[in-house]
Amino acid sequence: MYQRILVPIDGSPTAQRAFDYALKLARESRAELIPLYVVDIPLVAYEAPGFDPSIVRDAMLETGEQLKRDALAAMKKENVKGVARVVEIDRAGFDIADRILEEARSANCDLVVMGTHGRRGVRRLVLGSVAERFARMSCCPVLLIPGSVDGATDAPAAIAPRTEKVIL
């Protein structure tokens, strides 16, 4: 069914749910799994007086490497092939969704599985939604896995057909 599945990871429970589902889907379809951690240091951090953004960068890289090791261990346990990656946003004007899209394109992924926090109203307006932004610009189907939803099961929010995007 799928050959290459990309799943963004960030250490949150929502991203873990998405990873678990992507791992199961990759195992069942014998697909390659690509867990992806994106390091993003907001520009405002560079402008704070006396603040050294390299401290934040180093901490995020360390977190990414640990998540990468954890993902690879889970993949090995389930006999799922793939390469976990830690990447940085290295261009002005790029955000996390842009970087995920760049990786999905370069790896020729045919599915991206991502968690969504399901924020609404002002919280979504203020905090934004990487999942929503990515789903709107994706080059391949997107499967959104809800975080904590009352009455939620382990089933995905929706499965995207091979030629369409699912936006929830």
C-alpha positions as CSV (number, residue, x, y, z in Angstrom):
1,M,0.0,0.0,0.0
2,Y,2.6,2.6,1.1
3,Q,6.3,2.5,0.5
4,R,7.7,5.4,2.5
5,I,5.9,6.9,5.5
6,L,7.2,10.1,7.2
7,V,6.2,10.8,10.8
8,P,7.3,14.0,12.5
9,I,8.2,13.4,16.2
10,D,8.7,16.0,18.9
11,G,8.5,14.1,22.2
12,S,4.9,15.1,22.9
13,P,2.2,12.5,23.7
14,T,0.4,13.5,20.5
15,A,3.5,12.9,18.3
16,Q,4.0,9.6,20.1
17,R,0.5,8.4,19.2
18,A,1.2,9.4,15.6
19,F,4.5,7.5,15.7
20,D,2.9,4.4,17.2
21,Y,0.2,4.4,14.5
22,A,2.8,5.0,11.7
23,L,4.9,2.2,13.0
24,K,2.0,-0.2,13.0
25,L,1.0,0.9,9.5
26,A,4.6,0.6,8.2
27,R,4.9,-2.9,9.7
28,E,1.6,-4.0,8.1
29,S,2.4,-2.6,4.7
30,R,6.1,-3.3,4.8
31,A,6.9,0.3,4.2
32,E,10.0,2.3,5.2
33,L,9.4,4.6,8.1
34,I,11.1,7.9,8.4
35,P,10.7,9.5,11.9
36,L,11.7,13.2,11.6
37,Y,12.6,15.7,14.4
38,V,12.8,19.3,13.3
39,V,15.0,21.8,15.3
40,D,13.5,25.3,15.1
41,I,14.8,28.2,17.1
42,P,12.5,31.2,16.8
43,L,14.1,34.4,15.5
44,V,13.0,36.2,18.7
45,A,15.6,34.1,20.6
46,Y,18.4,35.6,18.6
47,E,17.3,39.1,19.4
48,A,17.1,38.7,23.2
49,P,19.9,40.6,24.9
50,G,22.5,38.4,26.5
51,F,20.8,35.2,25.3
52,D,22.9,32.6,23.6
53,P,20.7,30.7,21.1
54,S,23.3,28.0,20.8
55,I,22.3,26.7,24.2
56,V,18.7,26.2,23.0
57,R,20.0,24.7,19.7
58,D,22.3,22.2,21.5
59,A,19.5,21.2,23.8
60,M,17.1,20.7,20.9
61,L,19.7,18.6,19.0
62,E,20.2,16.5,22.0
63,T,16.5,15.9,22.4
64,G,16.2,15.1,18.7
65,E,19.0,12.6,18.9
66,Q,17.4,10.9,21.9
67,L,14.0,10.7,20.1
68,K,15.8,9.4,17.1
69,R,17.4,6.6,19.1
70,D,14.1,5.7,20.7
71,A,12.3,5.6,17.3
72,L,15.0,3.4,15.8
73,A,14.8,1.0,18.8
74,A,11.0,0.7,18.4
75,M,11.4,0.2,14.7
76,K,14.0,-2.5,15.2
77,K,11.7,-4.3,17.7
78,E,8.9,-4.3,15.2
79,N,11.2,-5.2,12.3
80,V,10.5,-2.0,10.4
81,K,13.1,-0.5,8.2
82,G,13.9,3.1,7.8
83,V,16.1,6.0,8.8
84,A,15.3,8.5,11.6
85,R,16.4,12.0,10.9
86,V,17.1,15.2,12.9
87,V,17.1,18.3,10.7
88,E,17.3,22.0,11.3
89,I,15.5,24.9,9.8
90,D,18.3,26.6,7.9
91,R,16.5,29.2,5.8
92,A,14.9,32.5,6.6
93,G,11.2,32.4,6.2
94,F,11.0,28.6,6.7
95,D,9.0,27.1,9.5
96,I,8.5,23.5,10.7
97,A,5.8,22.7,8.2
98,D,8.0,23.9,5.3
99,R,10.9,21.7,6.6
100,I,8.7,18.6,6.9
101,L,7.4,19.2,3.4
102,E,11.0,19.5,2.1
103,E,11.9,16.2,3.8
104,A,8.7,14.5,2.5
105,R,9.6,15.6,-1.1
106,S,13.2,14.6,-0.9
107,A,12.5,11.2,0.5
108,N,9.7,10.7,-2.0
109,C,7.2,9.8,0.7
110,D,3.7,8.6,-0.2
111,L,2.2,9.3,3.2
112,V,2.9,11.6,6.2
113,V,1.4,10.6,9.5
114,M,1.3,13.5,12.1
115,G,-0.3,14.2,15.4
116,T,-2.6,17.1,15.9
117,H,-3.4,18.8,19.2
118,G,-6.9,19.8,17.9
119,R,-6.6,23.4,19.2
120,R,-9.5,25.7,18.3
121,G,-10.4,29.3,18.5
122,V,-7.9,31.8,20.0
123,R,-5.4,29.1,21.1
124,R,-5.1,27.9,17.4
125,L,-4.8,31.5,16.2
126,V,-2.1,32.3,18.7
127,L,-0.2,29.0,18.7
128,G,-0.8,28.1,15.1
129,S,-1.0,24.5,13.8
130,V,1.9,22.8,12.1
131,A,-0.4,19.9,11.2
132,E,-3.0,22.2,9.6
133,R,-0.4,24.2,7.7
134,F,1.4,21.1,6.5
135,A,-1.8,19.4,5.4
136,R,-2.7,22.4,3.3
137,M,0.5,22.4,1.4
138,S,1.4,18.7,1.4
139,C,2.8,16.9,-1.7
140,C,1.2,13.6,-0.6
141,P,-1.6,12.2,1.6
142,V,-1.6,13.2,5.2
143,L,-3.0,11.1,8.0
144,L,-3.8,13.2,11.1
145,I,-3.8,11.5,14.5
146,P,-5.7,13.4,17.2
147,G,-3.9,13.9,20.5
148,S,-6.2,13.6,23.5
149,V,-9.8,13.6,22.4
150,D,-12.6,12.5,24.7
151,G,-13.7,9.0,23.6
152,A,-10.8,8.7,21.2
153,T,-9.7,5.3,20.1
154,D,-6.4,4.2,18.7
155,A,-7.9,4.6,15.2
156,P,-6.7,7.5,13.1
157,A,-8.8,10.6,12.5
158,A,-9.1,9.7,8.9
159,I,-7.1,7.8,6.3
160,A,-6.1,9.8,3.3
161,P,-6.7,8.2,-0.1
162,R,-3.5,8.1,-2.2
163,T,-4.6,11.1,-4.3
164,E,-6.2,13.3,-1.7
165,K,-5.3,15.3,1.4
166,V,-7.3,14.9,4.6
167,I,-7.7,18.1,6.5
168,L,-9.5,17.9,9.9
